[in-house]
Amino acid sequence: MSDPDAHCKQTPGEFRPVIDRNRCEGKKECVAVCPYNVFTIATVTPEARRGLSLRGKLKGFAHGWQQAFALNANACQACGLCVSACPEKAIALVRA
């Protein structure tokens, strides 16, 4: 992997990744590319499943309800590697 500082220019916590639960399929690309260990793969709770669209519920069921979560979002430096790596385009960076 290249030097993360070459891509990551923001102060940690200035931006945070937001994951679209209706799109994420838990393929782990974000986990693999993030130089700051922002992401983990976990199970979507039954409560969170209720708010999904029909498409989101079908995707969730098909993938065992495994999705990415930004548990360490305060470490994000907005390099955008996760956004580029996500095959479902499920990640956006927003100002915290």
C-alpha positions as CSV (number, residue, x, y, z in Angstrom):
1,M,0.0,0.0,0.0
2,S,1.2,3.5,-0.7
3,D,2.0,6.0,2.0
4,P,-1.4,7.1,3.6
5,D,-0.2,10.6,4.3
6,A,0.1,11.1,0.5
7,H,-3.7,10.9,0.3
8,C,-5.0,11.9,3.7
9,K,-4.9,15.6,4.2
10,Q,-7.5,16.3,6.8
11,T,-7.3,16.4,10.6
12,P,-8.7,13.2,12.2
13,G,-12.3,13.7,13.0
14,E,-13.0,16.6,10.7
15,F,-14.8,14.3,8.3
16,R,-16.5,11.0,8.9
17,P,-17.6,8.1,6.6
18,V,-21.3,7.5,6.3
19,I,-22.4,4.1,5.1
20,D,-25.6,3.6,3.1
21,R,-27.2,0.5,4.7
22,N,-29.3,0.0,1.6
23,R,-26.2,-0.4,-0.5
24,C,-23.5,-2.0,1.6
25,E,-22.9,-5.7,1.0
26,G,-20.0,-6.1,3.5
27,K,-17.4,-7.0,0.9
28,K,-14.6,-5.6,3.2
29,E,-12.8,-3.5,0.6
30,C,-13.1,-0.5,2.9
31,V,-11.6,-2.5,5.7
32,A,-8.7,-3.5,3.5
33,V,-7.8,-0.1,2.1
34,C,-8.3,2.2,5.2
35,P,-4.9,3.1,6.6
36,Y,-6.4,4.2,9.9
37,N,-8.6,1.1,10.8
38,V,-11.8,3.1,10.7
39,F,-14.0,0.2,9.5
40,T,-15.0,-3.2,10.7
41,I,-17.5,-5.8,9.4
42,A,-20.4,-6.6,11.8
43,T,-24.0,-7.8,11.7
44,V,-26.8,-5.3,11.1
45,T,-29.1,-5.3,14.2
46,P,-32.7,-6.4,13.7
47,E,-33.8,-2.9,14.8
48,A,-31.7,-1.3,12.0
49,R,-33.0,-3.8,9.4
50,R,-36.5,-2.4,9.9
51,G,-35.5,0.9,8.4
52,L,-34.1,-0.6,5.2
53,S,-35.7,-0.4,1.8
54,L,-36.9,-3.7,0.2
55,R,-33.7,-3.7,-1.9
56,G,-31.6,-3.1,1.3
57,K,-33.4,-6.0,3.1
58,L,-32.8,-8.3,0.1
59,K,-29.1,-7.4,-0.1
60,G,-28.8,-7.7,3.7
61,F,-30.4,-11.1,3.8
62,A,-28.3,-12.3,0.8
63,H,-25.1,-11.3,2.5
64,G,-25.9,-12.7,6.0
65,W,-26.6,-9.1,7.3
66,Q,-22.9,-8.5,7.3
67,Q,-22.0,-4.8,6.6
68,A,-19.3,-2.3,7.1
69,F,-19.4,-0.1,10.2
70,A,-17.2,3.0,10.9
71,L,-16.5,2.1,14.6
72,N,-13.4,4.3,14.6
73,A,-14.8,7.2,12.6
74,N,-12.9,9.8,14.7
75,A,-9.6,8.4,13.1
76,C,-10.8,9.2,9.6
77,Q,-8.6,11.6,7.7
78,A,-10.8,11.9,4.6
79,C,-8.4,10.3,2.1
80,G,-11.3,8.8,0.2
81,L,-9.7,5.4,-0.3
82,C,-12.8,3.7,1.1
83,V,-15.1,5.7,-1.2
84,S,-13.0,4.6,-4.2
85,A,-12.7,1.0,-3.1
86,C,-16.4,0.4,-2.3
87,P,-18.0,-1.6,-5.2
88,E,-21.5,-0.6,-4.2
89,K,-20.7,3.1,-3.8
90,A,-22.1,2.9,-0.3
91,I,-19.7,5.2,1.5
92,A,-19.7,9.0,1.5
93,L,-17.4,11.3,3.5
94,V,-19.3,14.1,5.3
95,R,-18.0,17.0,7.5
96,A,-18.3,16.0,11.1
